[in-house]
Amino acid sequence: MAKSFQDGIPQYIREIDAYIPGKPVEEVERELGIRAIKLASNENPLGPSPMGVEAAKKALGESNRYSDGGSYYLREALAKRQEVARENILVGCGSTDLIHLAASVLLGPGESAVTSEGSFPLYYIAIEKMGAKLIAVPLKNYSFDLDAIARAVEPETKLIYIANPNNPTGTVFGADAFGEFLTKVPERVLVVLDEAYYEYVSMPNYSRSIELVQEGRNILVLRTFSKVYGLAGLRIGYGIGPAELLAEIDKIRLPIPVSGVAQAAALAALDDEEHVRRSIEVNREGLAQLGTGLHEMGVKFVPSVTNFILVQVGRGADALATEMMKLGVIVRPMGWMGFPEAIRVSVGTAEENDAFLRALGQLQASAGSAKRSERVRG
Ligand SMILES: *Cc1c(COP(=O)(O)O)cnc(C)c1O
């Protein structure tokens, strides 16, 4: 038989489970003909930083020119803020760009990388696309099991992905636990520490990640402008890590991965302390509101330090997410991420959180009455 063109695509690529992004609001509104709110992708419900938007508008007028591929001014500002050299900072097309690039420079067939089950699917994809072996360690109490991850490291292991806090569980570990973990990881293994939700965490002694970079440890810290800064749509994030590693990554990436508009917006958003402060405040209130509402309904959830909550709605969680969408509230079904009895809801504005709680209450009531009538029918 003639070979099909797919035969040229390696088996390890064809076996990858595709990442499923949250549904855009417009798509749901178009398909269902209803108004909807989106609490599915952990975006900032207050919108982008107004200072960021202003700067982006100005930069738009320069769009006939290629932008600065080296993101000079943004790296300069980040370096100053973090007290590292500019060479220790790499700006990417979202921090997910850097998740992929770390795998691209380190992994190949015959090698392996370790991460956790029940974490960000892009880690699995980054490892598998290189033909490397994915070692996924089970979660422990919905958290990264750092001891087990250290034990899972093999002679072939080159890379470890860790999310702190974890997505989708919203759990966190402290700086001491991470320091202890690093003593057990061979220095040849790069640890990618994804701190996408860093700004939301109020736990004391949460992270000393930048100090570890300053000490020259083999770690790459990832941060993003997609969450607290409200710039998810502009696709911009950054990594802080060893200069030698970043220089190698820089050779193989797209020449100008981040638009000048995104760079300008990010640079201005960094200084928009009022927007950051308000975003954190609204999130803290929203977490409490959702926690109280869920508790009153008797619905279990994993306590979260982030801007989303893993809600344990029980069997049929994916179907419940679909029903909720028909009521105009988009949440994320979690079956595909290994939690068939859970949905993930992002913290919204007070009104949006209320709409979510009402929709959940409504669906639970109708599920309850369906069960009761089943019992009556015998
Ligand atoms: C949201 C998120 C990111 C950010 O991705 P961007 O590409 O910067 O938008 C990274 N890691 C995790 C775990 C996330 O949840």
PDBQT file of the ligand as one rigid body, heavy atoms in Angstrom, charges set to zero:
ROOT
HETATM    1  C1  LIG A 401      -2.053  30.418  32.644  1.00  0.00    +0.000 C 
HETATM    2  C2  LIG A 401      -0.822  29.601  32.817  1.00  0.00    +0.000 A 
HETATM    3  C3  LIG A 401       0.357  29.954  32.166  1.00  0.00    +0.000 A 
HETATM    4  C4  LIG A 401       0.454  31.191  31.325  1.00  0.00    +0.000 C 
HETATM    5  O1  LIG A 401       0.534  30.902  29.980  1.00  0.00    +0.000 OA
HETATM    6  P1  LIG A 401       0.811  32.116  28.977  1.00  0.00    +0.000 P 
HETATM    7  O2  LIG A 401       1.359  31.425  27.768  1.00  0.00    +0.000 OA
HETATM    8  O3  LIG A 401       1.801  33.009  29.626  1.00  0.00    +0.000 OA
HETATM    9  O4  LIG A 401      -0.497  32.779  28.727  1.00  0.00    +0.000 OA
HETATM   10  C5  LIG A 401       1.487  29.198  32.384  1.00  0.00    +0.000 A 
HETATM   11  N1  LIG A 401       1.460  28.138  33.219  1.00  0.00    +0.000 NA
HETATM   12  C6  LIG A 401       0.341  27.766  33.854  1.00  0.00    +0.000 A 
HETATM   13  C7  LIG A 401       0.368  26.607  34.769  1.00  0.00    +0.000 C 
HETATM   14  C8  LIG A 401      -0.836  28.475  33.660  1.00  0.00    +0.000 A 
HETATM   15  O5  LIG A 401      -1.949  28.084  34.278  1.00  0.00    +0.000 OA
ENDROOT
TORSDOF 0
